[in-house]
Amino acid sequence: MSYRVTFKKYAQKGIRNMPLFIQKKMGFLIDDLRENGPVAHNWPNYSKLSATEYHCHLARKWVACWRMEEGTIEIEVYYAGSRENAPY
């Protein structure tokens, strides 16, 4: 099964502000989410924030947060950026 990954504008802006090597890691995370869904156990500091929200660290300072409503195949990345500003 293939999942569809979408981005909030705020997340897109955060990705543009990341260093290039972190942007590449974000690309790997997106590929993983498309192939395997919202549960990303093999990513550092992955955790479930709520019944529909998840997050993981791309590096010590950088995180990504996403959500997936039950019964859909769409994953929405709602935050990507520095850990200090993360919405959790």
Beta strands, then each sheet from edge to edge (+ up, - down):
strand 1: 4-7
strand 2: 47-48
strand 3: 53-57
strand 4: 62-67
strand 5: 74-82
sheet 1: 1+ 5+ 4- 3+ 2-
end
